[in-house]
Amino acid sequence: MAMILQLKIRDIHIFPEWGHDLIKLGSVVYEKKDVFRSILVGVAPFFVGLMVLWWFYGLGLYQNSSVLQFLGMNYIVFVISTTMFSSKQDLVDILYLIPIIAVVMGCFYIFQIDSSFVIKLIQLEAVRQFLYAIRTYIAIAIGIHAIIILFSTIILSFHTQS
């Protein structure tokens, strides 16, 4: 997203970096020009991740799949779900959205703007399918993460006992 918005990229880390108590999954260091573009770069992984998961759902890769395809899809969903969230610095930039959202909501309230279009939008079948697909894949990702945490906890408890 930084390249698309024509921001100078200083450094890219694609592969995970192991720290003391954490794993840094990747990062992009870019030259910040303004808050708007920083927010777009910060939220891009989340929305691109959602779109890719929706695309996978549309392809129907879980229906009638082989065991190998099932395991491969679970791995891909795991990778996407662990890399689609913003960094701490991106979240700081997103805080600038709070006053903007408050002003927009205030305008809706003060000027008595009809907001029933939001309810009509949610009732659209395409939006319902999108939300169902995302819910399905996020549930799969949460399950995979829970299994990894469970096994890690068990292994660490055995390791600390010995």
C-alpha positions in Angstrom: 0.0 0.0 0.0 2.9 2.3 0.7 4.1 1.8 -2.9 0.6 2.5 -4.3 0.4 5.7 -2.3 3.9 6.7 -3.5 5.5 6.7 -0.1 9.3 6.2 0.0 10.0 2.7 1.4 13.1 2.5 3.5 13.1 -1.1 4.7 11.1 -4.3 4.2 11.2 -7.4 6.4 9.2 -10.3 4.9 10.5 -13.2 7.0 9.8 -13.6 10.7 12.3 -12.2 13.2 12.6 -14.0 16.6 12.9 -11.8 19.7 13.1 -12.6 23.4 9.4 -13.3 24.0 7.9 -12.5 20.6 8.0 -13.1 16.9 7.9 -10.1 14.6 6.1 -11.4 11.5 7.3 -8.7 9.1 7.3 -5.0 8.6 7.6 -2.1 6.2 9.4 1.1 7.2 8.2 4.0 5.0 8.5 7.7 4.9 5.4 9.3 6.4 4.0 12.2 4.5 0.5 12.8 6.0 -1.9 11.2 8.4 -4.4 10.1 5.7 -1.9 8.0 3.8 -0.4 6.6 7.1 -3.9 5.4 8.1 -4.4 3.8 4.7 -1.1 2.0 5.0 -2.0 0.9 8.5 -5.4 -0.6 7.7 -4.4 -2.1 4.3 -3.3 -5.5 5.7 -6.6 -5.9 7.6 -8.8 -5.1 4.6 -6.6 -7.0 2.1 -6.7 -10.0 4.4 -10.5 -9.8 4.6 -10.8 -9.6 0.8 -8.4 -12.5 0.3 -10.4 -14.7 2.7 -13.6 -13.7 1.0 -12.1 -14.6 -2.4 -11.1 -18.0 -1.0 -14.6 -18.5 0.2 -16.0 -17.6 -3.3 -13.6 -20.2 -4.9 -15.2 -22.9 -2.6 -11.8 -24.4 -1.8 -13.2 -26.1 1.4 -16.1 -27.9 -0.3 -15.2 -31.4 -1.6 -11.5 -30.9 -0.8 -8.9 -33.5 -0.4 -7.0 -33.9 2.9 -3.9 -32.2 1.4 -6.0 -29.3 0.1 -7.8 -29.0 3.4 -4.5 -28.8 5.3 -3.1 -26.3 2.8 -6.1 -24.1 3.1 -5.9 -24.2 6.9 -2.2 -23.2 6.7 -3.0 -20.3 4.3 -5.9 -19.1 6.5 -3.5 -19.3 9.5 -0.8 -17.2 7.7 -3.3 -14.6 6.5 -5.0 -14.3 9.9 -1.6 -13.8 11.7 -0.4 -11.2 9.3 -3.5 -9.1 8.6 -3.4 -7.0 11.8 -1.8 -3.6 12.1 1.4 -2.8 14.1 1.4 -0.6 17.2 2.6 2.4 15.2 -0.3 1.9 12.7 -2.8 1.8 15.5 -1.4 5.1 16.8 -2.1 6.6 13.4 -5.6 5.1 13.4 -6.4 7.1 16.6 -6.7 10.1 14.3 -9.9 8.5 12.9 -11.8 8.8 16.2 -12.4 12.6 16.0 -13.3 12.2 12.3 -15.9 9.5 13.1 -17.2 11.6 16.0 -17.7 14.6 13.7 -19.5 12.5 11.0 -21.8 10.9 13.6 -22.4 14.4 15.1 -23.4 15.7 11.7 -25.8 12.7 11.2 -27.4 13.5 14.6 -27.5 17.3 14.3 -28.8 17.5 10.7 -31.2 14.5 11.3 -29.7 12.6 8.3 -31.5 9.3 7.6 -29.1 6.5 8.3 -31.5 3.6 7.4 -29.3 3.0 4.3 -26.8 1.3 6.7 -29.5 -1.2 7.7 -30.5 -1.7 4.0 -26.8 -2.3 3.1 -26.4 -5.0 5.8 -29.5 -6.7 4.4 -28.0 -7.1 1.0 -27.2 -10.7 0.1 -23.7 -9.9 -1.0 -22.9 -8.3 2.3 -24.4 -11.2 4.2 -22.3 -13.7 2.2 -19.2 -11.6 2.8 -19.9 -11.5 6.6 -20.6 -15.3 6.6 -17.4 -16.0 4.8 -15.3 -13.9 7.0 -16.9 -15.3 10.1 -16.2 -18.8 8.9 -12.5 -18.2 8.2 -11.9 -16.2 11.3 -13.5 -19.1 13.3 -11.1 -21.5 11.6 -8.1 -19.2 12.3 -9.2 -18.9 16.0 -9.4 -22.7 16.2 -5.9 -23.1 14.7 -4.5 -20.4 17.1 -6.2 -22.1 20.1 -4.7 -25.5 19.2 -1.2 -23.9 18.8 -1.5 -22.1 22.1 -2.7 -25.3 23.8 0.2 -27.4 22.5 2.7 -24.7 23.2 1.4 -24.4 26.8 1.6 -28.2 27.3 5.1 -28.3 25.9 6.2 -25.4 28.0 4.7 -26.9 31.1 6.7 -30.2 30.5 9.8 -28.2 29.7 9.6 -26.1 33.0 9.0 -29.2 35.1 12.2 -30.9 33.9 
